[in-house]
Amino acid sequence: MIKNILFSFLFLSILYSCTEKTETEIPTGVVSFKVESSVKNSSDNLFEIPIATAFETTLTITALDYFGNVLTDYNGDIIVTSSRGTVSSQTEATFTNGVATSDITLLYGYGPTRVVVSDNKSENWPVGTTDPIYFRELKIFDTQYPSNNAVPIKSPFENIYAKVTTGNMFVAHVSGTGMYLVDLTDPEDYCMLKDQSGDYTQINPDFRGFNSMYIYSRNTPENYTDGGSTGVDVDDFREILPGQRVEWFAGNLVEFNDMTEISFPTWKIESLKDELKESHPDWSDDQITAEVLRIVEEQRKNIPICKFDESYFPAGNNDFATIKKLEPFESNIVTVQNVKIGDYDSEYSQWNIHPASSTSKVLRVVSKEAIPVSEFNPEEKKGQTLQSVTGVLQHVYGGIWVIYVRNINDIVQ
């Protein structure tokens, strides 16, 4: 009994010592920064995305203590970054009575962008941001269109985190390593024009291109309703289907062997089921599923397949003029007609095709992943003429262009 009383007393003593309150120590020195931009706007008056021409502004930076008062003796070193894009240059900020000004230039800012000031050498790790500076939101075109005429052709957003939320984007193809998206915002800017019957039959001479993007997910992507992070909504398809609309995607934009792609991606696929359940509460699950599949298939059919003639075949890896013609079609679905099968490269499982009228111009094709060799063996068909070859166009390092066929129907013998 005595032992239990002593134990209880010791326990309470320890608990009291652990929970005894001590006076909070107030941080000294710089705790935060007040940062003001000389250029301001609103979400109703957007600036253009600074790509070729940098956005310039002057920052007024004020060092603040714990109570929000100006810290007049601060003279530390600051770092200036931005929430989106990059700060490409900055004048030195010299603090006088706790206040400094600094001229900066910003590139690749998009959407609501804040300039961030921090001092990583101070023990309080102080930070401050400007109010949002509102730029136009990104489209796929912005991330794909090169800012200069150099070869190899690269995205101006290379090695920058990009989130694309605008456009009329659809899944064009799904592979074992990712998916290909196409933006069909402007019907006048499709690669093909429709005839009177509604079929895409004629190349659009005014096509700007640069409207497709490869999302590299490292494995077959799945349809996550919360942007690809935690789980699958039971009311949505786990499998992503060509023709589904994409509300947004984001990730690190990289050039892998000169192929523009989004790595470490997240995305959001439109949930047609939720919309149909709301508009048709009396429908069964089977009816809703059937309607979703019908809508998605109609949307898939509305994605044009870009048709090439032999002027799009490069005459060697250094044919920069043709490479520049092909670049706007990167990650699009393309078709080439009346071609002959050339040599087979067993190392990369690629086979050459060239126009029936010329052997000097070559594109490469990969079919092994999509078609068993028992169904189509290009190595045994050298010299055979094909009516057409269809697939996704990719740029491979060194000016080599490859068409990745999707299934046996993409090769018409």
C-alpha positions as CSV (number, residue, x, y, z in Angstrom):
1,M,0.0,0.0,0.0
2,I,2.8,2.4,1.0
3,K,4.7,1.5,-2.2
4,N,1.6,2.4,-4.3
5,I,1.2,5.8,-2.6
6,L,4.9,6.6,-3.1
7,F,4.7,5.6,-6.8
8,S,1.6,7.8,-7.3
9,F,3.4,10.7,-5.6
10,L,6.5,10.3,-7.8
11,F,4.3,10.0,-11.0
12,L,2.4,13.2,-10.2
13,S,5.7,15.0,-9.4
14,I,7.1,14.0,-12.8
15,L,3.9,14.9,-14.6
16,Y,3.8,18.3,-12.9
17,S,7.4,19.0,-13.8
18,C,6.7,18.1,-17.5
19,T,3.6,20.4,-17.7
20,E,4.9,23.3,-15.7
21,K,4.6,26.5,-17.9
22,T,7.6,28.7,-18.6
23,E,7.5,32.2,-20.0
24,T,7.7,32.2,-23.9
25,E,11.0,33.7,-25.2
26,I,10.3,36.5,-27.7
27,P,12.4,36.2,-30.8
28,T,14.9,39.0,-31.4
29,G,16.1,40.4,-34.6
30,V,14.4,40.2,-38.0
31,V,11.3,38.0,-38.0
32,S,9.6,38.9,-41.3
33,F,9.7,41.3,-44.3
34,K,7.1,43.6,-45.7
35,V,7.6,43.4,-49.5
36,E,5.8,45.8,-51.9
37,S,6.0,45.8,-55.7
38,S,6.0,49.0,-57.7
39,V,3.9,47.3,-60.4
40,K,0.4,46.1,-59.4
41,N,-2.6,44.8,-61.1
42,S,-5.7,42.7,-60.5
43,S,-7.2,39.4,-61.8
44,D,-9.4,41.5,-64.1
45,N,-6.3,43.1,-65.7
46,L,-3.8,40.3,-66.5
47,F,-0.2,40.8,-67.6
48,E,1.1,38.7,-70.4
49,I,3.4,35.8,-69.4
50,P,7.0,37.1,-69.5
51,I,8.7,34.7,-71.8
52,A,10.8,36.5,-74.4
53,T,10.6,39.8,-72.6
54,A,11.2,39.9,-68.8
55,F,8.8,41.6,-66.4
56,E,10.4,44.4,-64.4
57,T,9.5,45.8,-61.1
58,T,11.1,47.6,-58.1
59,L,10.7,46.0,-54.7
60,T,10.5,48.0,-51.5
61,I,11.6,45.7,-48.6
62,T,11.1,46.5,-45.0
63,A,12.6,44.4,-42.2
64,L,10.2,43.8,-39.3
65,D,10.7,42.6,-35.7
66,Y,8.4,40.3,-33.7
67,F,5.9,43.0,-33.0
68,G,5.8,44.2,-36.7
69,N,7.9,47.3,-36.0
70,V,10.6,48.4,-38.5
71,L,14.0,46.9,-37.5
72,T,16.1,49.9,-38.2
73,D,19.5,48.2,-37.6
74,Y,18.9,45.3,-40.0
75,N,21.6,45.0,-42.7
76,G,21.5,41.3,-43.6
77,D,21.7,39.5,-46.9
78,I,18.4,38.6,-48.6
79,I,17.4,36.1,-51.3
80,V,14.7,37.0,-53.8
81,T,12.8,34.2,-55.5
82,S,9.2,33.9,-56.9
83,S,6.4,31.5,-56.3
84,R,6.2,30.8,-60.1
85,G,8.7,31.4,-62.8
86,T,12.2,32.6,-62.0
87,V,13.9,35.9,-60.9
88,S,16.4,36.3,-63.7
89,S,18.2,39.3,-62.2
90,Q,18.2,41.4,-59.1
91,T,20.1,44.6,-58.0
92,E,21.8,44.5,-54.6
93,A,19.5,45.5,-51.8
94,T,21.2,47.8,-49.2
95,F,19.2,48.4,-46.1
96,T,19.1,51.9,-44.6
97,N,17.1,52.3,-41.4
98,G,15.5,48.9,-42.1
99,V,14.3,49.6,-45.6
100,A,15.8,48.7,-49.0
101,T,14.8,48.8,-52.6
102,S,15.8,46.3,-55.3
103,D,15.1,46.2,-59.0
104,I,14.2,42.7,-60.3
105,T,13.3,41.0,-63.6
106,L,11.0,38.1,-63.6
107,L,10.7,35.4,-66.4
108,Y,8.0,32.7,-66.8
109,G,5.6,33.9,-64.2
110,Y,2.0,32.8,-64.8
111,G,-1.2,33.1,-62.9
112,P,-1.1,34.7,-59.5
113,T,2.7,35.1,-58.8
114,R,4.3,36.4,-55.7
115,V,7.9,37.6,-55.3
116,V,9.4,36.1,-52.2
117,V,12.1,37.7,-50.0
118,S,13.9,35.6,-47.4
119,D,17.0,35.6,-45.2
120,N,18.2,32.1,-44.7
121,K,21.2,33.1,-42.6
122,S,19.1,34.6,-39.8
123,E,18.1,32.3,-37.0
124,N,14.4,33.2,-37.4
125,W,14.4,32.4,-41.1
126,P,12.3,35.5,-41.9
127,V,10.3,35.6,-45.1
128,G,7.9,38.0,-46.8
129,T,6.0,38.1,-50.1
130,T,4.4,40.7,-52.4
131,D,0.7,40.8,-53.1
132,P,-0.1,38.6,-56.1
133,I,1.0,39.9,-59.5
134,Y,-1.5,38.5,-62.0
135,F,-0.3,37.0,-65.2
136,R,-2.2,35.1,-67.8
137,E,-2.5,31.3,-67.0
138,L,-0.4,28.8,-69.0
139,K,-1.6,26.9,-72.0
140,I,0.1,23.9,-73.5
141,F,1.2,26.2,-76.4
142,D,3.0,28.5,-74.0
143,T,5.1,25.6,-72.6
144,Q,5.9,24.1,-76.0
145,Y,6.5,27.1,-78.2
146,P,10.2,27.9,-78.3
147,S,11.4,31.3,-77.4
148,N,14.3,31.3,-79.9
149,N,15.1,29.6,-83.2
150,A,17.9,27.5,-81.9
151,V,18.3,23.7,-82.6
152,P,17.7,21.5,-80.7
153,I,14.3,23.1,-80.1
154,K,13.5,23.4,-76.4
155,S,10.7,24.7,-74.2
156,P,11.3,28.1,-72.6
157,F,9.9,26.5,-69.4
158,E,12.6,23.8,-69.2
159,N,13.4,22.8,-65.6
160,I,10.5,24.9,-64.3
161,Y,7.4,23.7,-62.4
162,A,4.4,24.2,-64.7
163,K,0.7,24.0,-63.9
164,V,-1.6,24.2,-67.0
165,T,-5.2,25.0,-66.1
166,T,-6.6,26.6,-69.2
167,G,-7.5,25.2,-72.6
168,N,-9.8,22.5,-74.0
169,M,-7.5,19.5,-73.2
170,F,-8.2,15.9,-74.0
171,V,-6.3,12.6,-73.6
172,A,-5.2,11.6,-77.1
173,H,-3.4,8.3,-76.1
174,V,-2.4,6.3,-73.1
175,S,0.8,4.2,-72.9
176,G,2.5,2.1,-70.4
177,T,4.6,5.1,-69.2
178,G,2.2,8.0,-69.4
179,M,-0.3,9.8,-71.5
180,Y,-0.4,12.3,-74.4
181,L,-2.7,15.4,-74.1
182,V,-3.9,17.7,-76.9
183,D,-5.4,21.1,-76.5
184,L,-8.3,21.7,-78.9
185,T,-9.2,25.2,-77.8
186,D,-9.3,26.9,-81.2
187,P,-10.9,24.9,-84.1
188,E,-9.1,27.2,-86.5
189,D,-5.8,26.0,-85.2
190,Y,-6.3,22.2,-85.6
191,C,-3.7,20.5,-87.8
192,M,-6.5,19.2,-90.1
193,L,-9.5,20.9,-91.6
194,K,-12.9,19.2,-91.9
195,D,-14.7,18.7,-95.2
196,Q,-18.5,19.1,-95.6
197,S,-19.2,15.7,-94.2
198,G,-17.3,16.5,-91.0
199,D,-14.2,14.4,-91.6
200,Y,-10.7,15.7,-91.2
201,T,-9.3,15.4,-94.7
202,Q,-7.1,18.4,-95.4
203,I,-3.9,19.8,-93.8
204,N,-4.5,23.2,-92.2
205,P,-1.9,25.5,-93.7
206,D,-2.3,27.9,-90.8
207,F,-1.7,25.3,-88.0
208,R,0.6,26.8,-85.4
209,G,1.1,23.5,-83.6
210,F,2.8,23.1,-80.2
211,N,-0.6,22.1,-78.8
212,S,0.3,18.6,-77.3
213,M,2.1,17.4,-74.2
214,Y,3.5,14.1,-73.0
215,I,2.8,13.4,-69.3
216,Y,5.5,10.9,-68.1
217,S,4.1,9.0,-65.1
218,R,6.6,6.1,-65.3
219,N,3.8,3.6,-65.5
220,T,0.2,3.4,-66.9
221,P,-1.5,6.5,-65.4
222,E,-4.7,6.1,-63.5
223,N,-7.8,8.3,-63.0
224,Y,-7.5,9.9,-59.6
225,T,-10.3,12.3,-58.8
226,D,-8.2,14.3,-56.4
227,G,-5.3,15.1,-58.8
228,G,-3.3,11.9,-58.7
229,S,-2.3,11.8,-55.0
230,T,-4.2,9.6,-52.7
231,G,-7.0,7.4,-54.0
232,V,-9.6,6.5,-56.5
233,D,-13.2,7.7,-56.4
234,V,-15.4,4.6,-56.7
235,D,-17.7,6.6,-59.1
236,D,-14.9,7.1,-61.6
237,F,-13.1,4.9,-64.0
238,R,-9.7,3.8,-62.7
239,E,-8.5,3.5,-66.3
240,I,-7.8,6.7,-68.2
241,L,-9.5,6.6,-71.7
242,P,-8.5,8.5,-74.9
243,G,-11.1,11.2,-75.3
244,Q,-11.4,12.1,-71.6
245,R,-11.2,15.8,-70.8
246,V,-8.4,16.9,-68.6
247,E,-9.2,19.8,-66.3
248,W,-5.5,20.5,-65.4
249,F,-2.1,19.0,-65.1
250,A,1.1,20.0,-63.3
251,G,4.7,18.9,-62.8
252,N,8.3,19.6,-63.7
253,L,8.8,20.4,-67.3
254,V,11.9,18.7,-68.7
255,E,13.5,18.0,-72.1
256,F,14.4,14.3,-72.1
257,N,16.5,13.7,-75.2
258,D,14.9,16.8,-76.7
259,M,11.4,15.5,-76.0
260,T,9.4,17.9,-74.0
261,E,7.5,16.2,-71.1
262,I,6.0,16.7,-67.7
263,S,7.7,14.5,-65.0
264,F,6.5,13.8,-61.4
265,P,3.1,14.8,-62.6
266,T,-0.3,15.4,-61.1
267,W,-3.6,15.8,-63.0
268,K,-7.3,16.0,-62.8
269,I,-9.6,14.2,-65.2
270,E,-13.1,15.5,-65.7
271,S,-15.7,13.5,-63.7
272,L,-18.5,12.9,-66.2
273,K,-20.3,10.5,-63.9
274,D,-20.8,13.1,-61.2
275,E,-22.3,15.5,-63.8
276,L,-24.6,12.8,-65.2
277,K,-25.8,11.7,-61.8
278,E,-26.7,15.3,-61.0
279,S,-28.6,15.9,-64.3
280,H,-30.1,12.4,-64.4
281,P,-30.8,11.2,-60.9
282,D,-33.2,8.5,-62.1
283,W,-30.5,6.8,-64.2
284,S,-29.0,3.5,-63.2
285,D,-25.2,3.1,-62.8
286,D,-25.2,1.1,-66.0
287,Q,-27.0,3.8,-67.9
288,I,-24.6,6.4,-66.6
289,T,-21.5,4.3,-67.5
290,A,-22.8,3.7,-71.0
291,E,-23.4,7.5,-71.5
292,V,-19.9,8.3,-70.2
293,L,-18.3,5.9,-72.7
294,R,-20.4,7.3,-75.5
295,I,-19.4,10.9,-74.7
296,V,-15.7,10.0,-74.3
297,E,-15.8,8.1,-77.6
298,E,-17.3,11.1,-79.4
299,Q,-14.6,13.3,-77.9
300,R,-11.9,10.9,-79.0
301,K,-13.2,11.0,-82.6
302,N,-13.0,14.8,-82.6
303,I,-9.2,14.7,-82.0
304,P,-7.7,15.2,-85.5
305,I,-5.0,12.9,-86.8
306,C,-2.3,15.0,-88.4
307,K,-1.5,13.8,-91.9
308,F,2.0,14.3,-93.4
309,D,3.4,14.2,-96.9
310,E,7.0,13.4,-97.7
311,S,8.1,17.0,-97.1
312,Y,8.0,16.2,-93.4
313,F,10.5,13.3,-93.6
314,P,14.0,14.5,-92.5
315,A,16.9,14.0,-94.9
316,G,19.4,13.0,-92.1
317,N,19.7,14.1,-88.5
318,N,21.1,17.5,-89.4
319,D,18.1,18.4,-91.6
320,F,17.2,21.3,-89.3
321,A,14.7,22.8,-91.6
322,T,12.6,19.6,-91.5
323,I,13.1,19.2,-87.8
324,K,11.6,22.7,-87.3
325,K,8.6,21.6,-89.4
326,L,8.1,18.5,-87.3
327,E,8.5,20.1,-83.8
328,P,5.0,21.7,-83.8
329,F,3.5,18.2,-84.1
330,E,5.5,16.7,-81.2
331,S,3.2,14.4,-79.1
332,N,0.4,14.6,-81.6
333,I,-1.1,11.6,-83.4
334,V,0.2,11.6,-87.0
335,T,-0.3,9.6,-90.2
336,V,2.1,9.1,-93.1
337,Q,0.9,7.5,-96.3
338,N,2.5,5.5,-99.1
339,V,5.7,4.5,-97.4
340,K,8.2,1.7,-97.7
341,I,9.7,-0.3,-94.8
342,G,13.4,0.1,-94.5
343,D,16.1,-1.3,-92.1
344,Y,15.4,-2.7,-88.7
345,D,17.4,-1.5,-85.7
346,S,17.3,-4.5,-83.2
347,E,19.0,-2.5,-80.4
348,Y,16.2,0.0,-80.2
349,S,13.4,-2.1,-81.8
350,Q,12.9,0.6,-84.4
351,W,12.3,0.3,-88.1
352,N,12.7,2.9,-90.8
353,I,10.1,4.1,-93.2
354,H,10.7,6.3,-96.2
355,P,8.5,7.8,-98.9
356,A,7.8,5.3,-101.7
357,S,9.4,7.8,-104.1
358,S,12.6,8.4,-102.1
359,T,15.0,6.5,-99.9
360,S,16.9,9.6,-98.7
361,K,14.3,10.8,-96.2
362,V,13.6,8.7,-93.2
363,L,11.3,8.5,-90.2
364,R,11.5,5.7,-87.6
365,V,8.7,3.6,-86.2
366,V,8.3,1.6,-82.9
367,S,5.7,-1.1,-82.9
368,K,7.0,-3.9,-80.6
369,E,5.3,-2.5,-77.5
370,A,1.9,-2.3,-79.2
371,I,1.9,-5.2,-81.7
372,P,3.2,-8.8,-81.1
373,V,5.9,-9.8,-83.6
374,S,3.6,-12.7,-84.5
375,E,1.1,-10.2,-85.9
376,F,3.5,-7.9,-87.6
377,N,7.2,-8.4,-88.0
378,P,8.8,-5.3,-89.7
379,E,12.2,-7.1,-89.9
380,E,10.8,-9.6,-92.3
381,K,8.8,-7.0,-94.3
382,K,11.7,-4.8,-95.5
383,G,10.9,-3.3,-98.9
384,Q,7.1,-3.7,-98.5
385,T,4.9,-0.7,-99.2
386,L,2.4,0.3,-96.6
387,Q,-0.7,2.4,-97.3
388,S,-0.2,4.3,-94.0
389,V,1.4,4.3,-90.6
390,T,-0.2,6.1,-87.7
391,G,1.0,6.8,-84.2
392,V,2.3,9.4,-81.7
393,L,5.2,11.5,-82.9
394,Q,8.2,11.8,-80.6
395,H,11.5,13.6,-80.9
396,V,14.5,11.5,-80.0
397,Y,17.9,13.0,-79.3
398,G,20.0,14.0,-82.3
399,G,17.2,15.0,-84.7
400,I,15.7,11.5,-84.9
401,W,11.9,11.4,-85.1
402,V,9.9,8.3,-84.1
403,I,6.3,7.3,-84.6
404,Y,5.0,5.1,-81.8
405,V,2.1,3.0,-83.2
406,R,-0.8,2.3,-80.8
407,N,-2.2,-1.0,-82.1
408,I,-2.4,-3.2,-85.2
409,N,-4.9,-0.8,-86.8
410,D,-2.3,1.9,-87.0
411,I,-0.5,-0.1,-89.8
412,V,-2.4,-0.4,-93.0
413,Q,-0.7,-2.8,-95.4
